[in-house]
Amino acid sequence: QVQLVESGGGLVQAGGSLRLSCVASGTIFRINTMHWYRQAPGKQRELVAGITSDGSTTYEDSVKGRFTVSRDNAKNTVFLQMNSLKPDDTAVYYCQMAIVVRRDISRAMNYWGKGTLVTVSS
């Protein structure tokens, strides 16, 4: 059983910063890619940032230069540092990880956290 738990969300003024964390626990052999998604009210969930096992990163265009994704493999944790926040960044942020739970299973399964709310006031 694998669980992902996000933390770090909250209310912040425009221009402020927040740092989100997501920790995976349970039976884990290896974690491949880690992603952050977000879903704003009335909108579809969108990919915000991702990081591979070797540290390569990708970002959605609107967050480039403002958000930084990183990971701590020893702690099964992914972070999202969010700077220069804008009201349009208001959303529930979800982490997603591709996890291999056993050495003899090569295929990774996708796991999701329940989300953490980020609210940016103008």
N, C-alpha and C positions, 0 to 999 in steps of 0.2 A: 504494500500500500504506500503510495507516494502522496504527499501533501505539499502544496505551495502556499505560502502565506506572505502577503504583501504588507508593508507598513510605510509610514512616512508621509501619507497624504494629509491634507488640511486646508485651511483657509489662509491665503496670502494675498497681499496687494500686488497690483501690476508692477512689474519690474523686480519683484522679489524672487527668492530661490527656495526650492525644496529638493530633498534627496529621498528618493524612493528606494526601498529595499525589498527583495523577495528571496525567501529562504525555502529551499526544498528539503524535505525530511522523509524518512522511510527507507525502503529497500532501494538503494541506488548503486549501480555499478559505474555508470558514466553518464555525464550530461553533455550532449552535443550543443546545438544552438540554443540560445536564450533570447527571448524577445519581450519587448514591452508593446502592448496595444493600449488603445484608449477608445472609449465610447462616450460621446457627448449626448446630452438629451436630444432625442428625436433623430439621431444620426446613427449610421452603421459603425461598427467597430473598425478601427483602422490601425495599421501597423505604424508604430512610432519609431522604434529602434530595435536593432538586433546585434548580437555578438556571437561569433562562432567559437569553437573550442580553442582555436589558435589565436583568438583575439581580434579577428577582422570584424569591423563594425559597418553597419548601414543605418541610414537615418531617413525619415520622411522629410521632404524638402522644407516644410514649414518650421522644422525644429533644428535644422542644421545650423551649427554655430552657437546654439543656445543650450542644447541637451547633450549630455555625454553618458553613454552606456559603458559599464565596466562589469567585471565579474571577479569573484574570489572562488576559484575552483576547490580549494581546501575546505571552504565553508558552504559549498553548494549554493552560492548566493549571487544574485545579479543586482546591480544598482542602476539607478537613473538619476543623474544629477541634472536638475532643471534650473536654468538661470534665465533672467530677463523674461519672466513669465508674463503672458498676455491673457486677457479674459477669454480668448478663443482656445486657450489650453485647458479650460475647465472641462473636466470629464472624469469618469471612473477609469482608472489605470489598472490594467491587468498584466501580469507576467505569464509567460508561456515558456515551457522548457521541453525539449526533445530528450527523453531520458531512456537509457538502457538499464533495465532493472537487474539483469543477471548476466554474468560473463558468457553463458551459453546461448543467450538470445541476442542476435545481431541487430534486430530491428528496434529502432527507438520509437517510443510512444509519446504522444503529445499530452502534456499535463498543464492545467490552468489553475491560477489562483482565483480567489473570489473578488478581488479588486479592492482598490483604495481610492477614495474620492479626493480629487484635487479641485479646489475652487479658487479662482483668481478674480479678485474684485477690481473694478476700474477706479 
